[in-house]
Amino acid sequence: MPNAVHDEKRALRADLRERRQLLSESARDAAASGIREQLDALVERLGVTSMSCYLSTTTEPGTHEFVERAVARGIRVLLPITRADGLLDWAVATPDGDIAEGLFGLPEPVGEVLGPIAVNDVDVLVIPAAAVGRDGMRLGWGRGYFDKTLGSMEKCPPVYAVVFDSEVLDDVPSDERDEPVTGVVTPTRTLTLSPTRR
């Protein structure tokens, strides 16, 4: 019943999108601060020297401050650039790096473009999500970019999805194309859900 799963995903995404749009600016600021603290602690604990992250949109838990601080600390941070073919290119985050609007209106870095395999050498991937189930299954926003990336990696490092606290759910609808994550980072906690992805 793939259509039932598709419909369930679409309905849940619409609900989550609406809830995010209702958040106040102060709630967003507090979430961004919490995400920065949680991600700082995570990269410290894992001894990260190279990672991927993403630039959050205005309705996502904020990652910009974390990325700036990680770069300042000497961590090599790869940021995704969406491609029309459904794959992700990458660019290295730089201090005061320019940001432009990419496909789908997403904030993306301006700089030297590295191909999809550039992410194969990172210590950890930090990716966006709409929600994450307690079994580690991630509900994305429906375009499949990160599922394709994770599914194509020969040796995948730990993967953490970033969501608001209320978006860690008992379970999320999923199908065979969806990739699980190692854990989830919220403004108040970091949970390891699936220690080994494969």
N, C-alpha and C positions, 0 to 999 in steps of 0.2 A: 504494500500500500504506500508507494513513494509519495503519491499526491496528498495523502493524509498527513505525512510527516512534513511535507512542503507547506501545507496550509497551517499546521501547528507552529512551524517556525515563523512563518509570516505574521501570524497573529501575535506571537510572543514578542517578536521584534518591534511590532507597532506599539505594543503596550510599553515596552522598555524605552523606546524612543520618546514616547509621550512623557513618561515619568522623568526622563533626563531633561527634557525641555522645561519642566516645571520647577527645576531646582533654582534656588536663589543664587545670586552672585556670591554671597558670603559662604553658602554651602559649597559652591564650586571651588572657592579659594581654600577653604578648609580641606577639601578632598585633595587638591593639588599638593598642599603642604604635607598631608598624610602619605600620599603616594611617594613623594620625594623621600621622606624618612624611611618608608618601607623598602623602597628600591635601593637607597643608600646602604641600608643594613644587609640586603640580599647580596649585592655585588661585593660588599666587604666580606661576608660570610663565605661566598663562593670563590673569593680571590680572583675576581674578573679583571682581565686586562683588555679584552676585546668583546664587544657585545653588539646586538642589534636592539634598537628601540624604535619608536615611532613618534611623530609629532602629533599630539592630541588635537582634536577639533574642539570647538567651544563647548560642546555638550559632553565630551568625554572627560574622565578623571585626568587632570592635567599632568603632562609629562615634560613640558618644556623646561621647567626649572631643574628637574632631575638631569635632563640631557646636558644642559649648560654646566651644571656642577660636575657631572661625570667627565666631560671633556676637560674642564679645568683641572681635574684630578689626574689627568693623563690616561684615561680610559679611551680606547678607540671605539667610537660609537658609529655603527652603520645605520643609516636612516633609509626607509624604503621609498622607492619611486615607482608608482603604478605604471604599467604598460598596457597598451590596448589588447595585447594577446593574452592577458590574464596572469602574466608573470610579474615578478618584482625585480627591478634594478635596485642598486644601492648607492649611496653617497656617504662619504665620511663626514660626520658632523664637525664643524669648526667653530672656534669662538667667533661670535658676531657673524655667523654664517647667514646668508640670505635665504629667505623662505618665500616660495611662490605657491600659487594655487595649482595643484596637479589635476589629474583626471578626477572626476566626481567632486571637485571642489575641496579636495584634501590638502592640508598644508604639507609641502614637500621641500626638501633642501635643493638649493641651486649649487651646482658644483660638478666636479668630474664624476661621470656616471660609470659605476662598476656593474658588471653583469650579474645575473641571478646567482652564480656560484660563489660570489664574493662572501656570502653569508656562511659558507661551509666552514670557515675557520674561527667562528666566534665561540666564546665560552658559555654564553647564555643568550636566549632570544626573549625579548619582552614584546608582547603583541597585544593588539586591541581585541576586545570581545564585547558582545552584547550581554552575555551571561555565561556562567560556567557551572556545570553540574558537579556534585560532590564526588562523582566517579572520574572527574578530569575531562569530561567531554565539554568542548567549547562551542558555543553558539556565536558565530560571527555575524556580519551584516549582510551576507548573502552573495558576495561576489567571488568568494573562494580563493582570493589571493594567498592568504596565509596557509590555508589547507594544502594548496598546491605546493607552496614552498616547503612546508614541513614534510609532506609526502614524498618530495623529490630528494630530500637530503639523505646521503648515504649513512652518515653517522650524526644523528641529531643530538645536540647538547640539551640541557634542561630548557624548557619553554614555560614561561610564566605569562598568563593573561592578566590584564589590568581591568578591573571593574569596580563599580561602587559596591559597598557592603551588601546592599539589598539584592544584588545580582548574582550572588552565590546561591544557587538553587539546589534542591534535592536532586533534580535531574533536568536535562534539557533534551528536546527532540533532536535526534541525529540519524544520519544514514552512513553508508559505506564510504562516502567521500570526506567525511568529517574526521579531523585529526585531534587526538586528545592532547592535553597540556600536562606538564609536570605539576604545575601548581597555579595559584592565583594570588594576585597582590591587590589588596583593597586599601582604602585610606587608613584602616585601623589594624590590619593584620596581613601576614603572608602565610598561606596554607600550602603544604605539599599534599597533593591529592593522588598523584600517580607517579611514584618515584622513578620507575622506568617506563618510558613511553612505549618501547617495543621489546 
